[in-house]
């Protein structure tokens, strides 16, 4: 496995810890397509979802973050529609 020198940490606030946990549970099963180029951890800090990414290149970081934000948007929209977030 090659080194993953590019690191990004994203803190996403939610109205409650329960909402942050639900979002994390939905996103967690999705594995990265190129695991040799991207490593991800998801965790909680109160009502914050914390996503940490370690990537092999700036390009891979951009592609990975675009995908994360698309998935996050879909989950939050679904929570808004189904759970009155």
MARLUMDO-415818 format. One record per atom (N, C-alpha, C): residue in three letters; x, y, z. Coordinates in steps of 0.2 Angstrom, whole numbers, padded with zeros to 4 digits, always signed. Layout:
# MARLUMDO-415818
ALAXYZ;...
# end
This chain:
# MARLUMDO-415818
UNK+0004-0006+0000;UNK+0000+0000+0000;UNK+0004+0006+0000;UNK+0003+0011-0004;UNK+0007+0017-0005;UNK+0005+0022+0001;UNK+0009+0027+0002;UNK+0008+0031+0008;UNK+0002+0036+0006;UNK-0002+0038+0011;UNK-0008+0042+0010;UNK-0007+0049+0013;UNK-0003+0053+0009;UNK-0001+0060+0012;UNK-0006+0065+0013;UNK-0012+0065+0009;UNK-0017+0070+0009;UNK-0022+0068+0014;UNK-0023+0073+0019;UNK-0028+0071+0025;UNK-0033+0077+0025;UNK-0039+0075+0026;UNK-0045+0080+0026;UNK-0049+0078+0032;UNK-0051+0082+0036;UNK-0056+0081+0042;UNK-0062+0085+0041;UNK-0068+0082+0041;UNK-0074+0086+0040;UNK-0078+0085+0046;UNK-0081+0090+0049;UNK-0085+0090+0054;UNK-0092+0093+0052;UNK-0097+0088+0052;UNK-0104+0090+0050;UNK-0108+0091+0056;UNK-0111+0097+0057;UNK-0116+0097+0063;UNK-0123+0095+0061;UNK-0126+0092+0066;UNK-0133+0089+0066;UNK-0137+0092+0072;UNK-0143+0093+0071;UNK-0147+0095+0076;UNK-0147+0091+0083;UNK-0145+0085+0082;UNK-0145+0081+0088;UNK-0139+0075+0087;UNK-0137+0072+0093;UNK-0132+0067+0092;UNK-0136+0061+0089;UNK-0142+0060+0090;UNK-0146+0054+0087;UNK-0146+0055+0079;UNK-0147+0061+0077;UNK-0147+0062+0069;UNK-0140+0061+0067;UNK-0134+0063+0070;UNK-0128+0062+0068;UNK-0126+0054+0068;UNK-0128+0051+0073;UNK-0127+0044+0073;UNK-0131+0040+0067;UNK-0137+0042+0066;UNK-0141+0039+0060;UNK-0137+0040+0054;UNK-0135+0046+0052;UNK-0131+0048+0046;UNK-0125+0043+0046;UNK-0121+0043+0051;UNK-0115+0039+0051;UNK-0117+0031+0050;UNK-0122+0029+0053;UNK-0124+0022+0051;UNK-0126+0021+0044;UNK-0129+0026+0041;UNK-0131+0025+0034;UNK-0124+0025+0029;UNK-0120+0030+0031;UNK-0114+0030+0027;UNK-0108+0025+0028;UNK-0108+0022+0034;UNK-0103+0018+0036;UNK-0102+0012+0032;UNK-0107+0008+0030;UNK-0106+0002+0026;UNK-0103+0003+0019;UNK-0104+0009+0016;UNK-0101+0010+0009;UNK-0093+0010+0010;UNK-0090+0006+0006;UNK-0083+0005+0006;UNK-0080+0010+0001;UNK-0074+0012+0002;UNK-0071+0016-0004;UNK-0069+0011-0010;UNK-0070+0014-0016;UNK-0069+0010-0021;UNK-0061+0008-0022;UNK-0057+0013-0021;UNK-0050+0012-0022;UNK-0047+0012-0015;UNK-0047+0006-0011;UNK-0045+0006-0004;UNK-0037+0007-0004;UNK-0034+0005-0009;UNK-0027+0006-0009;UNK-0025+0014-0010;UNK-0029+0018-0011;UNK-0028+0025-0012;UNK-0032+0030-0008;UNK-0037+0027-0004;UNK-0041+0031+0001;UNK-0043+0027+0007;UNK-0042+0030+0013;UNK-0044+0027+0019;UNK-0048+0032+0022;UNK-0054+0029+0025;UNK-0059+0034+0029;UNK-0061+0031+0035;UNK-0062+0036+0040;UNK-0065+0034+0046;UNK-0070+0039+0048;UNK-0076+0036+0051;UNK-0081+0040+0053;UNK-0082+0039+0060;UNK-0083+0045+0063;UNK-0084+0045+0071;UNK-0089+0050+0073;UNK-0091+0050+0079;UNK-0095+0055+0082;UNK-0092+0059+0087;UNK-0094+0066+0088;UNK-0092+0070+0093;UNK-0098+0074+0095;UNK-0102+0071+0100;UNK-0108+0074+0101;UNK-0113+0074+0095;UNK-0115+0080+0093;UNK-0120+0080+0087;UNK-0116+0082+0081;UNK-0109+0080+0081;UNK-0105+0081+0075;UNK-0104+0074+0072;UNK-0104+0073+0065;UNK-0102+0068+0062;UNK-0095+0070+0059;UNK-0090+0066+0061;UNK-0083+0067+0059;UNK-0081+0062+0054;UNK-0079+0065+0048;UNK-0076+0061+0043;UNK-0069+0062+0042;UNK-0065+0057+0042;UNK-0057+0059+0041;UNK-0055+0054+0035;UNK-0052+0058+0030;UNK-0050+0055+0024;UNK-0042+0055+0023;UNK-0039+0050+0021;UNK-0032+0050+0019;UNK-0032+0047+0012;UNK-0029+0051+0008;UNK-0029+0050+0001;UNK-0022+0050-0002;UNK-0021+0047-0008;UNK-0014+0046-0011;UNK-0012+0052-0015;UNK-0017+0056-0017;UNK-0016+0062-0021;UNK-0021+0067-0020;UNK-0019+0073-0023;UNK-0024+0079-0023;UNK-0030+0077-0027;UNK-0029+0074-0033;UNK-0035+0072-0037;UNK-0039+0067-0034;UNK-0036+0062-0030;UNK-0040+0057-0027;UNK-0044+0060-0021;UNK-0041+0065-0018;UNK-0045+0068-0012;UNK-0051+0072-0015;UNK-0050+0076-0021;UNK-0056+0079-0024;UNK-0061+0075-0026;UNK-0060+0069-0029;UNK-0065+0064-0031;UNK-0068+0061-0025;UNK-0064+0059-0020;UNK-0067+0056-0014;UNK-0072+0061-0010;UNK-0070+0067-0010;UNK-0074+0072-0006;UNK-0080+0074-0010;UNK-0080+0074-0016;UNK-0086+0075-0020;UNK-0091+0070-0019;UNK-0088+0063-0019;UNK-0093+0058-0018;UNK-0096+0058-0011;UNK-0092+0060-0006;UNK-0094+0060+0001;UNK-0100+0065+0002;UNK-0099+0071-0001;UNK-0104+0076-0001;UNK-0110+0075-0005;UNK-0109+0071-0010;UNK-0115+0069-0014;UNK-0119+0064-0009;UNK-0116+0059-0006;UNK-0119+0054-0002;UNK-0122+0058+0004;UNK-0118+0062+0007;UNK-0121+0066+0013;UNK-0127+0070+0011;UNK-0127+0073+0006;UNK-0133+0077+0004;UNK-0139+0072+0003;UNK-0138+0067+0000;UNK-0143+0062-0001;UNK-0146+0059+0006;UNK-0142+0058+0010;UNK-0144+0055+0017;UNK-0148+0061+0021;UNK-0145+0067+0021;UNK-0148+0072+0024;UNK-0155+0074+0021;UNK-0155+0074+0014;UNK-0162+0075+0011;UNK-0167+0070+0013;UNK-0165+0064+0013;UNK-0169+0058+0015;UNK-0171+0059+0022;UNK-0167+0061+0027;UNK-0168+0061+0034;UNK-0173+0067+0034;UNK-0172+0072+0031;UNK-0177+0078+0031;UNK-0184+0076+0029;UNK-0184+0072+0023;UNK-0191+0070+0021;UNK-0194+0065+0025;UNK-0190+0060+0028;UNK-0193+0055+0032;UNK-0194+0056+0039;UNK-0189+0060+0042;UNK-0189+0061+0049;UNK-0190+0068+0052;UNK-0191+0072+0047;UNK-0192+0079+0049;UNK-0186+0082+0052;UNK-0180+0081+0049;UNK-0174+0084+0052;UNK-0174+0091+0052;
# end
